[in-house]
Amino acid sequence: MLKGKGILFDANLCIGCGACYEACKEKNNLPKTNTEYLKDHLSGNTFTVVEQYGNNYARKLCMHCDEPSCVSVCPVGAFKKNEFGAVLYDENKCIGCRYCMQACPHKVPRYEWNKTQPRVRKCNMCSDRIEAGGITACAEACPTEATLFGDMEKLVAVAKKRLQNNPSKYYQHIYGIEEAGGSHVLIISPVPFEQLGYTSKLPNKPMPELTMQAMDKIPPVVAVGGVFLTGMYWLTKRKNQIAREERKLSVKHETIKADEVNHEE
């Protein structure tokens, strides 16, 4: 059973109002990226979207996998999973290899291609609000309880009850219970999930297990690659540090020289 906190999205109750989208933008100080929210897409400035599929709506965001592949493939530990279940990203550790984007089974992380110091961007499940005892901004803003936040055990129970009480209205499966080893975002829907744009036919095994199986077949390549990337990260930081020190020395020398000129005058 999945532990910790999570989100349940019910496509049957979603009216496509975009309140979750707007709340996420406001909470994370993200700029407006589209005049029509239903036409927006996940990006460095958009962490969740509402998409329309016929008469149904679907939300897309980081699924916060129980055993995240982004954590397992990152060579510098820029990703970690906290005690509540949220998958968090540390931009100060990131070296820009983008392995996380390749490894994610849900194709969620986005890269800031247009910035000189780009970051990987995605939903962080409002981790600061959770740590303070609150709930996610999207769940708080939802007017129909299509998005709920809470303990995973309770969310699973709510999802199962909705499926059992209205079998004709729901496709009888909870997306996120088994997919890729389970996730802290669960989804229930009136139609099969691929009809709402979710990745289907995912293995039930945690993705890091499959990643490690692949890595075991090419250990020299992976090892050398990891060492190379870590080394490049260290060299880049050292180069920047040296540049800063040189600038400080240059300013200091110019100040001393100016003082000497003033003294001579």
N, C-alpha and C positions, 0 to 999 in steps of 0.2 A: 504493500500500500504506500502510495506517495505521501510524504510528510511535509510539514512546513505550510507556507501560505501559497495562494495561487489565485487565478482568475478563471471564471466560467463565463463563456460567451454563448448565448442562446440565440441562434439565427431566427428562430420562430418568433421571438419577442422584439427583435430589432426592427425599428421603423425607419432606419436610415437618416436620422435627424442630424448626425454629425457632432453631437454633444461631446462624445468621447474624444473625437479628433481635435476639437477646439480646446478641450480641457488639457489634453496632452501638450498642445502647442503652448498654451499659457503656462503650464507647470514647468516646462523645460526651456522657456524663453526662446521658442523657435519661431523664425520669421514666417510670414504668410508665403506660401509657395504655389497656390493656385486659386483662382477666383471661384472655382467650384470644387468643393471638397471631395465630391464623388469622382472627380477626374484626377485627383492627386495620386501620388504613388510613394512608396517608401523611398526615403532618401536621407542624406545627411541632415536635412532639416525637417524631416517628417518621420516620426517613430511609430505611428499607427495610422491606418487608413480604413475607410469604409468603402466597400466596393459593392456594386449592384449586379446581381445575376437574375435577370427576369424580375419576378416579384419578390425575390429574396435579397437580403443584404448580408455581407460577411465582413468581419474585421480581420485585418492582418497586422501582426506585431511579433516581436520575439516570443517564441514559445517557452523560453526558459526551461530547457530540457533538464530532466533529472540528472542525467550524466552527459553534460554538454560536450560535443565534439570540438567546439571552438576552444574550450579549456584544454582539451587533451592535445590539440595540434599546435597551440601557441608555444613557440620556442623560448619566450621570455616571461611567461606568466602574466601577460597583460589581461587575461580573463580569469575570473574566479567565480565560484558559486557561494553565496553567503548562507547563513543559517536559516533564512526564511525560504530560500529556494530561488532567489533572483540571480541571474547571471550578470555580473558586473564587469565593466571594462575600465582599465587604468591607462589613460592616454600617455602618462609619463613613462610607461614601460614599453609601449608599442613601438615596433621598428618598421611598421608598414609592410610586412610581408604578405598580408591579406590571406594567410592560410585559413583563417576563421571563415572568410567568405566562401572559400572553396569547400570547406568541410561541413558547413551548416546544411542539414537535410531539408530545412524549410526555406533556404535561400533568403535569409533575412538581413544580415549585416550589410550596411552601406558604407561607402568610402567617400571622403570629401575630396574628390578629384580636383576641384577648382581652388584649393587652398595650398599655400606654400608649406604649411605645417599641417597636413591632413590627419584626420582621426577616423577611426571606425565608429559608426554611430548606430544606435539601436535603442529600443525600450529598455529601461533599467528597473521596471516595475515600481517606480516611485519609491525606491529603497529608503530614502530619507524619511518619507512620510510613514512607511511601515515601521521603521525603527522608533519613531516617535509615537507609535500606537495607533496611527491612522490607517486609511485605506488608499488605494490608488485613485488618482484624479479621474480616470476614465470611469471607474465604478461609481464614484461619488456623483459624477455628472449625469449618468444614464437615467433617463426618466421612466424607463419601463422595466428595469431590472434585467435587461438583456445582458448586461455585464455585471457580474457579481465578484466581490473579492472576499476571501476568508480562508479558514483552515482547509487544507486539501480534503481531509476526511469528510467535512461538511459539504464541500462543493460536489464531491463525488456522490454523496447521498442525495443532494438536491437534483443533480443531473439524472440519476437513476430513477428517482421518484417521478420526474417529469416524463421520462420515457415510458414508465410503467403506467402512469395515469392517462396518458394520451398516445397510445401506440399508433394510431392512425395519423398523428400529426408529426411524429418524429421518426427519422431513420434510426434504427435500433443499434446504435453504437455511440460511444463517447470518444471523440477524437482527442488523442493526447493521453489516454490511459495506457496504451501499449506502444503506440508509434514511436520508433527510435528509442525504445526503453522507457517511455513515459515523459510527460512534461508538466510544468506548473501552470500551463494555460490549457484549459479543457474547452471543447466545443461540442455543442449538440445542434442538430440541424434537421429540417424537414426532408432534406434530400441527401444523397450520397455526397461525401465531402469534396470529391473532385469536381462536382458540379458548382461548387462555390470557390474553386480556385486553390484549394488546399492540396498539398503534396500527398498523393495516394501511393499505395503499395510500398510503404516504408517497412523495413524489417522491424520486428518486435524487440530485437536485441539493441542494447545501448550502442550508439554509433562509435564511441571510443573503442569498443571491443573489435569492431570491424577495422577501425583505423589501425589498431595495434597489430592485427593479423596482417594487414598490408605492409606495415612498417617492418614486421619481422622478416618479410621476404626480401627487403632491400635495406638491411641495417647499415651498411657502409654509406649509402647515399644519404639516408636520413641523418646519420650521425654527423657526417661531414657538413651537410646542409645546416644542421642546427648549430654546430660550432662556428661555421662561417657567418651565419646571421647574427649570432651572439657577439662574435668578434667585430662585425661591422657596426653593430649597435654601440659597443664600447668605444670603438675608434671614432665614431661620429660624435659621441658625447665628449670624448677627450679633445677632439679637434675644436668643438665649440667652446670648451673650457679654455683651451690655449688661446683662441681668438679673443675671448673676453679679457683674459689676463694681458694679452698684448695691447688691447685697446686701453686698458687701465694704465699700463706703463707708458703708452704714448701720450695720454692725457697728462700724466704726472710729469713727464719730461718736458712737455710744452709749457706746463705751469712753472716748472723750475727755470726754464729758459727765459720766460717772460719776467719772472722775478729778478733774474740777473740783469736783464736789460733795464728794468726800472731802477735797480740799485745803481747801475752805472750812470744813469741820467741824473 
